[in-house]
Amino acid sequence: MNVPPNWDDTDQPTSAPSKMIPPSTDVRATIPVSPTPAPTLVKQGRQLPDAIEATEAEVAQMLEASDMLITHSGGEVPGTPLAQERAAFLVNRRGSGSGIFLIDRMDPLNQHAVSLRMKVVRSGKTIVRQYKVDRSVLREIYERQQKKLARNTAVSTVDRETNQTRVLELFESAARSRASDLFVTYENLGDQTLATVSIRVDGVLCRLGSITARDADQLFHAAHYMTDASDATYKPQEYQGARISAVTQPGLPEGVGSIRLQFNPLMNQGRALIARLLYETSLKDHSDIDSLGYSKEQVEMIKEMRRRPNGAIIISGPTGSGKSTTLQLCLSAFLREVKYEKLVGTIEDPPEYVIHGAMQLPVLNAIDEDDRAKKFQAALYALLRSNPDHIMVGEIRDKASGRVAMRAALDGHLLWTTIHSNDAVSIPLGLRERGVEDFYIYDASIVVGLIGQRLVRNLCPHCRVPFNDFEHRHSDIVNPAIFQVMREIAGNRIDSVYFANDKGCDECAHKGYRGRTAVAEIIRPDQKFFDLLRNVGREEAIEHWLKDCRGLRMLEHGIQKILRGEVDPRDIEDKVGQLSEFRMDRRDFVIGMIE
């Protein structure tokens, strides 16, 4: 295929083409013809030419060049079905780095088309022209290409569809167990190598079985092709993140809204896929934060916080600590309380849960960290101009997201966001490390709530083992120090302490546990707390919070759950901290708060 005069990837624009196509000219060699001047070429998506209306002659040439399409499902830059309805990319010849991008003339700003365009740019291609065409033209181009693909690659297409079906079966198996994560790993691609398939349920890894490494590699390729937010191509020896959404992949298990994928290279050409399943929360039960495991006092504090007209409420915890679930339930409950008469806007990278009634803005397909920061700022400025009452920023990751988000809290909005830190008291330090200025961080009129949390497993109430029985049976294999410290803490409430039954029962599928619960600490900071934290020290600020503000440390909340027979003491030590660190001078206060 010849290179048309205005479809070239050289550094200098060519002369303007003629408006007429001689009858003897091969139309496939002159795609497309346009009287407009050649634009500055696009490199890495930093500049895009304006989209122009395609003429009838140009449309005819595009149809003839349908075999140059690379955004079909099996192409070099595969698009999702929804993206293929709105856009397409044709290269000028096989192996070329340049081509034209076609978009639906009636919906040129469609999010799926924009996502596909960014995917093309991220693959290293150069868009030298953008054309607006009827949706029927796009459909015809894909249908022509599909017919040719069906003739030439019928076997590989069937294989890909089969592998995608197997990927969905793996997700279905994980969802049936209500797993939070699915893991598939192999050490190398040898013919005899097996890949391990595991799931994480209630924070614990469970092995499902194994498949061959070759089969696992094919499943990884298939899973990447199913994504709607990812790199343009699958790269086995690179770290890659991606997302599969129920909107663009209706075959996801029932109740799963999206799946976040992480591909990691391992030594010896090994590979790992970690899939995080994000479940939709049903609104039929009108769930609120009461269902998460917070204490009565903590629930009252959070509900009071969300009624404030402005300020920042920041939730901290490691990955898998339930931060996103807390945000979703808080905002969903708030919208129901105000009968959806308030505007809630969210910015996420990308959105994980659907919050009905909220305006959710995605940040997708950034080329690099600078591009992500620019997209994030653009989305947040757009949201602020929409005059929302509450704003939710998925996570403060860097200086850009931190400064803009905190400015929103200063300007009269109630901000909800998350950050990775060890506990609630460490949140200000986390903000400083991300470049947020002190005058935002240490102002009690701006930062109005600090929440730190973990998730621990709930004991099965049908088979849990009383303290004395467990000590008698397992004193030889369990560290005796845990029995001693629990007797000191519990005193005459020791009969309320239980451990997990290692054999379980039918009610808990023989696991000894049923679900998870939050263990948290919540600070409603006053200005003295911030002044002490900034100018004196962490311990002095904590002491003020505990004594003068009736604070409750995360470990203390965990001990309350132990004394109610809800959680195993060993799980608190595993997720929160050593029981020996509990301050006995606060024993009466902590136990006195137990309902």
N, C-alpha and C positions, 0 to 999 in steps of 0.2 A: 504493500500500500504506500503510495507516494505521500509526501508531506504537503499539506495544503499551505498556501501562502500565509495564512494568518493562524496557523495551528502548529507552532514551532517552539522549541524550547531553547533557542539561542538567546544570547544576552541582549541583542538589539532587535527592536521591532522591525518587521519587514514592511515593504511598501504596501499601500492600500490595494486590495484586490479589486478587480473589475466587478461590476454589478451583474453582468450577464455571463452565463455559462455556455460556451460554444456547444452546439449539438453533438459534436464528435468527442467532447471531453468526457472522460470517465468520472462520473459523479463521486465515486469512492475516493478519487484522488484529489478532490477539491472541497473537502468538508471542513468547515462550512464556509459559505461565501457571505461576506458582510461588508457594507460600505463604510463602517465605522473604523476609526483609527485603532491600530493595535495598542492595547493597554500595557502598562508596566507589568512585567511577568510576576507571578505569585511565587514566592519562595517561603516554604514552611508556614503558609497560611497567614502571614503577617499583613498581606494586602490582597484584596479580592476585587476583580473587575466588576463593574455594574452589570446586572443582568439586562439583556435586551430581548425584544420580541423576535422570534425566529420567523423568517419568511417561508413561504410555501416551498421554494426551491431548497432552502436549507433543511427544512423538515424532511423532504424527500431524500436528501443526501444522508441525513442522520439515520433514517430507516435502512438505507442501503448498508450503512456501516454498523448495523446492530451486532455483528460478530466482534466488534471492537469494544463492546460493553464489558466492564470488569467489576460492576457492582451487583451482579446477579449472585444468587445464593452460593454458587460454587466458584465465584470469581476471585480475583486477587484481592479485591477490597469488598467483601460481601456486605450487602445491606439487608436490614430486616425487611419482612414483608411490608410493614407500614411505610418504611423509608422508600422502598421500590415503587410504591404508588405515587410518590411525590417527587422523586429525583432519580438521576442516572448520571454516570460518568463514562465517556467514551474516550479511549486513548487514540492517538493518531496512527500508531502502528504497534505491533507486538514488541514488548520490551521498552517502549517509549516512556519517558518520564513526564509527558505533557498531554493535555487533552482538553475536552470541553465538558462543562457541567450543565446538565439540563434540570430545570425545576418546573414544577406545576405553576402555570401562569396565574391560576386562581388562588394559590396558597403559597407564595414564594417564601414566607417566613415560617412555614411549618417546622415544628421542632424536630421531627424525624428527618426531614430534608436537611436541616442545618446540621444535625448530628452526622448524617452520611457525608456531607461536604467536609466536615472537620476530619472524619475518618480517612477520606481520600487524601487530604493534605498531610495528615500524620503519617501516611504510608510513604511519603516522599514524592508524591506526584505534584505537578504544577498545573494549576487551572489557568489557561490562557483566555478562555471565554466562558461566560455564563449566558445561557439562553432560556427564555421563558417559552414553554410549549404547552399544548393542551395535554390533559391527563391521558387522553386516548393515545397520544403519540408515545408517551412513556410506556403505556401498557403494550402497545404494538412492538416497541423495541425489545422489551423483556420477553414477550411471547416468541418473537423471531429467534432471539438468542437461545431461549429455552428449547425450542425445537431442534436447533443445531446441537445444543449440549446433550439433549436426549439421544440423538443419533450417535454422537461421538463418545459420550461418557456414561452410558446407561448403567454400567456395572458400578462405577465409582459413586454415582448418585444414589443408587440403591444402598451401597455400603454406608454412605454418610447418613442417610435416613435411618438405617438400621442402628448405627452407633448413636445417633441422637435419641432414638427410642430407648436404647440401653441407658443413656445418661438420665433420661426422665424416670426410668425404672429405679435407678439408684437413688434419685431424689425422693421418689415415692416411698422407698423402703426407709429412708431416714425420717421422712415426715410422719410415717406411721408410728414411729417411736418417739415422736415429738423431739427429735434431735435438734440441737442448735447448730451443729457443724457436721460436715461429712469430710473425711480425709481419705485420699487415695495416694499412695506413695510407692515408688519402686527405686531400687538402688542402681540398676543399669538396664539396658535394653537387650540383654542376652536372651537367647531362646528359652533357657530354662529358668529365667528369673521370674519370680512372682511379685505382684503388687499387692500390698496390704490395703484392705478397705475397712475403715473404722468410722464410728460416729461418736459424738459427744452428747450424752444425755444427762441433764442436771449437773453439768460440769465434770462428768466422769467419762473417760474414753472407754468404748466398748468395741471389740473387734467383731466385724460382721463376717469376714472371710477373705478370700484372695482370688485374684484373676491374673492372667499372664501379663507381664510388663508390656508386651506388644499390644494386647487388647487395651490396657490402660492408656497407652500413648494415643491410640486411635480415639478413645473416649475423650481425652484431653483436647484433641483437635476438634472433635465434634462439639464439645461444650463451648469452645471459644467461638465457633461459628454461630452458636445460638444466642450470643450476647447482643445487647442493644447499647451498651456503653463499654467500649474496650479499645485497645490498639487495633489498627487496621488488619494486621496479620498476626498469626500465632507464631511465637518465637520460642522454641523449646529451651534455649539456653539463656533466657533472660527472665527477670522478674516481671510479671505482668499482673495487673488487676483488671477485673471486668465485672459486669452485672448482667443478670438475666431477669427480666421483668415479666410478670404475669400479663401485662398489657400487650407485649409483643411476642410472648411465648405462652399461649393459652394452655399448653400441655403441662404446666407446672402443677404439682399436687394441690388439691383443694385446701384452701386456708393459707397457702404460701403466697405472699405478695411479691417477693423478689428473692433472688439468691445472689449473694456477693461472692465472687470467685477470686482466689489468689493462686497464681501459678508460680512455683518456686523451683529453680534449678538446684539439683543436688550433685554431690561429687560423683565421679565415674559415670557421667551422663545420666544420672538419675533425675527424677522429676517428682514433684508433689503438687497435688491439687487440694486446696482447702476451700470448701463451699460452705458459706454461712447462710442458713435458712432463716429468712425474716418472715414471721407469721403475721397475718392480718388479725387484728383484734376485733372481735365481734362487738358491735354496739348494742346488741339486743339486751345484754345483761347490764348495760349502763355502768361499766366498770369505772372505778375511780382509784386514787392512790391508796384508799383503805385496803384494797385487795393485795397490795404489794408486800405487806409485812411491817410497815412502819408502826411505831407505838402510837397510842392515842394522842399524846402531846405533840409528836412529830407530825402527824396528820393535820392537826389544828394549825401548826406553824406553817406548813406548806400551803394550806388553803387560805390562810391569812396573807401569805406572800403573793399569791396569784390574784388577789383582789386589789393589789396596789396599782396605782395609775402609771408608775414609771420605776426605773431602776433595773438592776441586773441580778438574776438568779442563776447561779452557776453550779452545775452538778459535776462531781469528780468521781473517778474510779477507773480501774483498768478495763481493758477490753473484756466484754462479757459480764459486766457488773450490773447490767440492766438500766444504764443511763438513758438509752433511746426509748425504752419502754416507759420509763418514768415521764419523760417529756411528752410522749404520745398521749398517755392517760391524763396528764395534767391539762394539756391543751384541749383534748377532746371533752373532758369534763367541764372545763371553763366555758367552752362554746355552748354546751348544753345548758349550763347554768344561766347564761345570758340570752338563751333562746336564739343563738346565732345572730344576734344584733350587733356584735362586735366583729372587727376584722382581725384575723390572725394570719400572719404571713410567715413562711419558713424559707430558709435557704439551706440546702444540704448538698453534699458532694459524695454521692448522689442521694436523692431521697430514699429512705429505707422503708418507712411505714406510711400508709395513707391516713391522713388526718382529715376526716370528713368535715367540710365546711371551711377548711383553711386554704389559703392561696399558697401552694408549694412551688417554689422556684428551684429548678435544678442547676447545678454547676457541673457540666459534663464535658468530656473530650478535650480537656486542656492539653496543649502540646508539651508544656514543661511547667515548672513551679512558678515562673514569672507570669506565664499565660494564665495559670490557675488563679493567681492572685488578682490579675486584672479582671478575669471573668467574675470572680467572687465579689470584688468591689463594684463592678457594674450591676450585678444582680442585687446587691444590698442597697445601692443608691436608687435603683429602680423600685425596690420594695419600699424604701423610705418615702419616695415621691408618691406612693400609693396610699399614704396616710393610714398605716395599720395601727391597731391598738396594742396588740402583742406581737413580738417578733421572736422567732426561734431560729438560731444559728446552730446548725448541727454540731459543730466542734470548732473551738478556737485552736488553730494549728500553728499560726504564725503571726508575725507582726501585723500584716495586712488585715487578716480577719479579726484579730484582737482589737486593733485601734478603731476600725469602722464599727464593730459591734458595740464596743463600749461607748462610742460617740452616740449611737442610737439610744442607749440607756440614759445618757446625759440630756438628750434632746426631747425627752418627754414620752418615751416608749417603755413598755415593760419587756425586757429582754430575757429570754431563756436560752441557755447554751451549756455546753459541756467542755471539760478539759481533762487531760490525764494528769492526775496527781495522787499522792498516797492517801490523803484524807482531806477533810474540809478546811482545816487550818492551813494546809499547804497550797490552797488554791491561789492566794495572792502571789506566792513565790512563783507558781507556774505561769501566772500572767506576766510577771516581770521577766521571766526567762524567754517569753515570746515577744518581748519588746513593747509591752503596754506601759504607758507612763504611770508614774506613782500617783499623780493627782486623780487618775481614774480609779486606781486600785484601792487606795486607802481613804476613800470618802464614803462614809456610811449612808449618805443620801443617794449614792450611785450604786454601790454594791449592797443590795438589801437581803441577799440570802446566799449561804454557802452550804452545799450538801455533799457529803461524802458517803459512798455506799459500796457494799459488796453483796453478792448472792451466795447463800449457803443452802444446803439441802434440808428439806423438811423430813423429819422422821415419819415413818409409816405408823400411824396410831394403832394399827391392828397387831403389829408384831414387835414393836420396840421393847427393849430389854431394860428392866429397872436397874438402877445403879448397883445395888448390893448383889443382885444376881450376876450382872456383867463382871463386876470385880472378882467374884468368886470363880467364874469360869475362865477369865482371861488375864488374871494377874501375872501369869508367867510370860505372856507375849505382849502385853501393853505396858508402857512405861508407868511404873507405880506412882510417879510424881503427879500424874494427872488425877489420880484418885485422892491423893493427899490434899492437893490444892482445891479440889472441888468440895471436899468435906469442910475445909476452912471457909470457903466462900458461902456455901449453901447452909451450913449449920443445921438447924432443925428442919430445913426444907430439902434435905438430901433425898427424901423419898420422891420428890418431884423431878429428879434428874434421871434421864434415860439415855441409853446408847442404842445404836442401830443393830438390828439383828442381821448377822452376816449371811444367814440363809434366807431371810425374807419370808414372804408368804404370797398367796395367790393375789391378794389385794394390791400388792406393790410389784407384781411380776418378779418376786423373789429377789428384789434389790435392797429392801430395807428402808427405802426412801420413796417419797411421793412429792414431786415438785420441788420448787425452791422458794426462798423467802429473802427479803431484803434485811440487811443489818446496816444501820446508818447512823450518822451524826449530822445534826442540822444546826447551823449557827445563824441567828438573826443578829448580825454585828451592830454594836453601837460604836460611836466614834472613839470611845476609850479603848475598846478592843483593838481597833486599827492603830491608834496612837501607840499603844503598848507593843503591838506586833512590829511596827515600823521602827520605833525609836528605842525600845528597851530589849525585847526578846520574845521568842516564841512561847517559852514556858510561862512567862508573866502574863501574856495575852490569854493563854489557855486557862490559867488559874482564875483570872477575872471572869472569863466566860463560864467556868464551872461553878464558881461561888456566887457571883453577882447576877448571872443570867440563867441560872438553873440549867446549865448545859449537861449533855449526856454524851460521853465518848462512844465511839463505835464498838469498842470492846465491851463496854458496860451494857450497851443494847444487846450485844450477843449473849452476855451472861444472863440477862433477863429472859431471853428465849430459852436458854438452857434450863433455867429454874422453872419455866413453864412446861418443860418436857417436850419442846418443839424441835430442838436441834441437838445433835451429838456434840459434846464438848470438843471432840477431836476435830470436827469441821470448823469450829470457831478458831481453834489454834491454827488450822491449815489456811484459812482465808483471811482472818482478821489480826490475830496476834496471840502471844503466849498468855495463858490464864494467870501465870505467875506475875504478870505485869499489872494485874488489877490492884488498884489502891484500896486497901482494906478500910482506910478511914472514910471511904465513900460507900461502904457496904450498906449501911442503913438507908441512905438516900436512894441508892439504886434499887434495893429490894422493896423499899416503900412505894416505888412507882409501879410495881407489878400489879396489874388488874386482878 
